[in-house]
Each structure stands twice: as C-alpha cells, then as structure tokens.
Amino acid sequence: MPYDIQSNGGALTSGTLGAVKLLSNTIPFPTQGNVWFVCPRTGSDQGNSGTSPQSPFKTLRFALSMATANQNDVVYLMAQSNTAASTTDYQTANLDWNKDGVHLIGVNNGSFIGQRSRVSQKADVASFANLFTVSANNCLISGIQFFQGVGSTNPSAASTCVTVSGARNRFVNCNIMGVGSSSLDDSGSNDLTVSGSENIFEHCYIGLDTVIRASALAGIVMSGSNTRNVFEGCQIVAYTSSTSYKMVTVATGTDRFVKFVNCVFNATPNITSSAAPSGAIGITTMNGAVIVMNCGFFNITQIVTADNTYVQALALNGLATGNLIGIAQSVNAA
C-alpha cells in the first residue's frame, strides 16, 4: 500500500490520512453518537441523508427528529453566506430542543455578535411566545445567533427569544436577541428566561441595542426555582427608555446562587428617548445570593436600585459615572 511521507520522517498510509481528514472535517470531539449537518439555504429534509456537508438537511427541527438522546449526537448548523436570509433556520413555531445530550454547534467564523449560523422566526408569521426552548439536559449550544423579531404589522405580544428549562446545559459564544421589533415591545418580553438549574452561559452576547424597549421590563429573567446558574464573560445589553428596566430579574424561588463573573452590563446612552436604568438587577428575596464578581456597569445608575442583602458584589466591579473610572471608595453602589 502506498505511503505519504511526512517531513518529520514519519509515514502514514493514504487510507489513514483520508480517515483523519474526514474526521477533522466532521467531528470536533470524540462521540459515540451520530453527526448531522444542516444547511438552511441548500439543504433538503426529504432528499438528503444529513450525514455529510455534501448532503445536509434543511432544518434543525428535522435534524433533531433524527437525533438520538443521550449518545452525544451533534447537529451542525452551517453558515452559507454573510446574508442573514441565506444562513438562517426560520421557524413558524417554537423550536424545543428536547433531547438530552444532543449538541447544537454553529459552523461559522466564531464571531461574538450576529453569528451567521442563525435561528429566527419567519417575518410573515405572527409572533409566538418562545423562539427556542432548551427543555433537555446536558446539551452544548455553541456559536448560534438567536433572533426574535417580527415585522411591525404583527400584533404586540409577550415573547421570549430563548427559554432554558433544562439543567446542566452549556451555551458558548451565542448571541441571544429578543424584542427584535417594536411590535414585540411588551412588558412580558425578554431575551432569555432561565428556569432550569446548573446551566452555564460563557462569552455570550445577550440583548440588542437596535430596538428601543419602552414597555419591556427585563432582559434576563431568572424564573421559577432555578438553582446554581452561571454567566461568565458575557455582555448583557439593552436600549431602553424606561428607568425601571432591569438587565436581570431574579425570582424569589431562585436557590443557592446566580453568578455573574467578568460580565459587562451596558445600556445604550445618548440616543433619542434612551434612559439609564435605575438598577441593573431586580430582586426581592431568594434562598442564597446573586454573586457579582469583576463586572462593569455602564449607563446604569446602580447595581441594584436599593441596597439588597441578596446581591453580593466583590472584587473589581465598576459602576461607570460620567468620566469617572469605577466607583470611588466613598460611593455606595447599592
């Protein structure tokens, strides 16, 4: 059998090199499960196998139906263009990621905002309550943009872009954007609702600054009896005209802790009708604490509107005020 000679003196058979190339193009980590490919523009749910980039499915919904729970199946959502319309899996109803241990990975350049592996709703569909739900456990969701926006002709309605009711899920480098049109500016609308426990959000961009929020009251909603959720290295943003807007609201049933580590909270200033929220975090009580470590707050008056023993800030937290850097020692940051 012929060999391909390597510059370092080693040798591999051409068959082995072919297998390595195939694996490097398909699987980023060892898995006993299946690997599925989705290309929204050119794929087909009926005529393709979905098992290779050359024969991809068209929709995530169909790929999920083919996946098997609890064996680390991987679904790739592949960018095909820099144009949103050509690289988005459009939904006409809530997409519930409901199989444990099935992972969703966007294939794109790994950008922080506006990843070209997108999930959104069709513009001609009336708004529905949740765009994307993760009710499953033990899933990795990476490199995906979720955008909940509808045309202005659709009626106002409460909506959530992403809801996480499952446990021990991991979101990495995702862009979660709710209230993407003025028709969704409702008091019950938000970017992210978390009712499940022990989930982690790493290096995610949550919120948007293109549509003003006059009625929407929260960006991230920690709901129900969620426990031990962590946000690390995230940017949490808003463009609001309401001083009562909260970047995060925490339900009384929240247990043990919610952690924000190395996060940036940023409300967009100096645009017509914008206003600085009086507090970034809204909370009454919980069993445990909201832990804030090494975070920055920009165009926000206080971390919490009034002193609250259930919010504990430590280390290099900074509340920006005018040209001041951080917090003067004598200033009560609440």
Residue pairs with C-beta under 8 A, 6 or more apart in sequence:
1 13
1 14
1 15
2 13
2 14
3 11
3 12
3 13
3 14
4 11
4 12
4 13
4 14
4 17
5 11
6 12
12 20
25 53
26 35
26 52
26 53
27 35
27 74
28 74
28 105
31 71
31 72
31 73
31 74
32 71
32 72
33 67
33 68
33 71
33 72
33 73
33 74
33 101
33 102
34 51
34 66
34 67
34 68
34 71
34 73
34 74
35 51
35 73
35 74
35 76
36 50
36 51
36 57
36 63
36 66
36 67
36 73
36 74
36 75
36 76
37 43
37 50
37 51
37 52
37 53
37 55
37 56
37 57
37 63
37 75
37 76
37 78
38 50
38 56
38 57
38 58
38 59
38 60
38 63
38 75
38 76
38 77
38 78
38 89
39 53
39 56
39 57
39 58
39 78
39 80
40 58
40 59
40 77
40 80
40 86
40 87
40 88
40 89
40 90
41 80
41 81
41 86
41 87
42 56
42 80
43 50
43 56
43 57
43 58
43 59
44 56
44 57
44 58
45 57
45 58
45 59
45 62
48 55
48 56
48 57
48 58
49 55
50 56
50 57
50 62
50 63
50 66
53 76
53 78
56 78
57 63
57 66
59 89
60 75
60 77
60 89
60 95
60 104
60 119
61 89
61 91
61 95
63 75
64 75
64 95
64 97
64 98
64 99
64 102
67 73
67 75
67 99
67 102
68 99
68 102
69 99
69 100
69 101
69 102
69 136
70 99
70 100
70 101
70 138
71 101
72 101
72 102
72 103
73 99
73 101
73 102
73 103
74 102
74 103
74 105
75 102
75 103
75 104
75 105
76 105
76 106
76 107
77 89
77 104
77 105
77 106
77 107
77 117
77 118
77 119
77 144
78 106
78 107
78 117
79 87
79 106
79 107
79 108
79 109
79 115
79 116
79 117
80 86
80 87
80 116
81 87
81 116
82 116
84 116
84 118
84 120
87 116
87 117
87 118
88 118
88 119
88 120
89 118
89 119
89 120
90 120
90 121
90 122
91 119
91 120
91 121
91 122
91 125
91 131
91 132
92 121
92 122
92 125
93 128
94 128
94 129
94 130
94 131
94 132
94 133
95 119
95 131
95 132
95 133
96 133
96 135
97 104
97 132
97 133
97 134
97 135
97 136
97 139
97 141
98 133
98 135
98 136
99 136
100 136
100 137
100 138
100 139
100 166
101 136
101 137
101 138
101 139
102 136
102 139
103 139
103 140
103 141
103 142
104 139
104 140
104 141
104 142
104 144
105 140
105 141
105 142
105 143
105 144
106 115
106 116
106 117
106 142
106 143
106 144
106 145
107 117
107 143
108 115
108 116
108 117
108 143
109 116
110 143
110 173
112 173
112 175
112 203
112 205
112 235
113 145
113 175
113 205
114 145
114 175
115 143
115 144
115 145
115 173
115 174
115 175
116 145
117 143
117 144
117 145
118 144
118 145
118 146
118 147
119 131
119 132
119 144
119 145
119 146
119 147
120 131
120 146
120 147
120 148
120 149
121 127
121 128
121 131
121 148
121 149
121 150
123 149
123 150
123 151
124 151
125 150
125 154
126 150
126 154
126 155
126 157
127 150
127 154
127 155
127 157
127 159
127 183
127 184
128 159
129 157
129 158
129 159
129 160
130 159
130 160
130 161
130 162
130 163
131 146
131 147
131 148
131 159
131 160
131 161
131 162
131 178
132 146
132 161
132 162
132 163
133 162
133 163
133 164
133 165
134 141
134 162
134 163
134 164
134 165
134 166
134 169
134 196
135 165
135 166
136 166
136 169
137 166
137 167
137 168
137 169
137 196
138 167
138 168
138 169
139 166
139 169
139 170
140 169
140 170
140 172
141 169
141 170
141 171
141 172
141 174
142 170
142 171
142 172
142 173
142 174
143 172
143 173
143 174
144 174
144 175
145 174
145 175
145 177
146 161
146 162
146 174
146 175
146 176
146 177
147 161
147 175
147 177
147 180
148 159
148 160
148 161
148 177
148 178
148 179
148 180
148 184
149 177
149 179
149 180
149 181
149 184
149 211
150 180
150 181
150 183
150 184
151 181
151 183
152 181
152 182
152 183
153 183
154 181
154 183
155 183
156 183
156 184
156 185
156 186
157 183
157 184
157 186
157 189
158 186
158 187
158 188
158 189
159 178
159 179
159 184
159 186
159 188
159 189
160 178
160 189
160 190
160 191
160 192
160 193
160 221
161 176
161 177
161 178
161 179
161 180
161 190
161 191
161 192
162 176
162 178
162 191
162 192
162 193
163 192
163 193
163 194
163 195
164 171
164 192
164 193
164 194
164 195
164 196
164 199
165 195
165 196
166 196
166 199
167 196
167 197
167 198
167 199
168 197
168 198
168 199
169 196
169 199
169 200
170 199
170 200
170 202
171 199
171 200
171 201
171 202
171 204
172 202
172 203
172 204
173 202
173 203
173 204
174 201
174 204
174 205
175 204
175 205
176 191
176 192
176 204
176 205
176 206
176 207
177 191
177 206
177 207
177 208
178 184
178 189
178 190
178 191
178 192
178 207
178 208
178 219
179 185
179 189
179 190
179 191
179 208
179 211
179 213
179 216
180 208
180 210
180 211
181 211
182 211
182 212
184 216
185 211
185 212
185 213
185 214
185 215
185 216
186 215
186 216
187 215
187 216
187 217
189 215
189 216
190 216
190 218
190 219
190 220
190 221
191 206
191 207
191 208
191 219
191 220
192 206
192 219
192 220
192 221
193 220
193 221
193 223
194 220
194 221
194 222
194 223
194 226
194 229
195 223
195 224
195 225
195 226
196 226
196 229
197 225
197 226
197 227
197 228
197 229
197 255
198 227
198 228
198 229
199 229
199 230
200 229
200 230
200 231
200 232
201 229
201 230
201 231
201 232
201 234
202 232
202 233
202 234
203 232
203 233
203 234
204 231
204 234
204 235
205 234
205 235
205 237
206 219
206 220
206 234
206 235
206 236
206 237
207 219
207 235
207 236
207 237
207 238
207 247
208 237
208 238
208 239
209 237
209 238
209 239
209 268
210 239
211 239
212 239
212 240
212 241
212 271
212 273
212 274
213 238
213 239
213 240
213 241
213 242
213 245
214 240
214 241
214 242
214 273
215 242
216 240
216 245
217 242
217 244
217 245
217 246
217 249
218 245
218 246
218 247
218 248
218 249
218 282
219 236
219 237
219 238
219 245
219 246
219 247
219 248
220 231
220 236
220 247
220 248
220 249
221 248
221 249
221 251
222 229
222 248
222 249
222 250
222 251
222 254
222 258
223 251
224 251
224 253
225 251
225 253
225 254
225 255
226 251
226 253
226 254
226 255
226 258
227 254
227 255
227 256
228 255
228 256
228 257
229 258
229 259
230 258
230 259
230 261
231 258
231 259
231 260
231 261
231 263
232 259
232 261
232 262
232 263
233 261
233 262
233 263
234 260
234 263
234 264
235 263
235 264
235 266
236 247
236 248
236 263
236 264
236 265
236 266
237 265
237 266
237 267
237 268
238 245
238 247
238 266
238 267
238 268
238 277
239 267
239 268
239 271
239 274
240 267
240 274
240 275
240 277
241 273
241 274
241 275
242 275
242 277
243 275
243 276
243 277
243 278
243 301
244 277
244 278
245 267
245 275
245 277
246 277
246 279
246 280
246 281
246 282
247 265
247 267
247 277
247 280
247 281
247 300
248 258
248 260
248 280
248 281
248 282
248 290
249 281
249 282
249 283
250 258
250 281
250 282
250 283
250 286
250 290
250 310
251 286
252 284
252 285
252 286
253 286
254 286
254 287
254 288
255 286
255 287
255 288
256 287
256 288
257 288
257 289
257 290
257 291
258 290
258 291
259 290
259 291
259 293
260 290
260 291
260 292
260 293
260 295
261 291
261 293
261 294
261 295
262 293
262 294
262 295
263 295
263 296
264 295
264 296
264 298
265 280
265 295
265 296
265 297
265 298
265 300
266 298
266 299
267 274
267 276
267 277
267 298
267 299
267 300
268 274
268 299
269 276
269 298
269 299
276 299
276 300
276 301
277 300
277 301
278 301
278 302
278 305
279 300
279 301
279 302
279 303
279 304
279 305
279 306
279 334
280 297
280 300
280 302
280 303
280 304
281 290
281 292
281 303
281 304
281 311
282 304
282 305
283 290
283 304
283 308
283 310
283 311
284 310
285 310
286 310
288 310
289 310
289 311
289 312
290 310
290 311
290 312
291 312
291 314
292 303
292 311
292 312
292 313
292 314
292 317
293 313
293 314
293 315
293 317
294 315
294 316
294 317
295 313
295 317
295 318
296 317
296 318
296 320
297 303
297 317
297 318
297 319
297 320
298 320
299 320
300 319
302 319
302 333
302 334
303 311
303 313
303 317
303 319
303 333
303 334
304 311
304 334
305 334
306 334
307 332
307 334
308 334
313 333
316 326
317 327
317 333
318 325
318 326
318 327
319 326
319 327
319 331
319 333
320 326
327 333
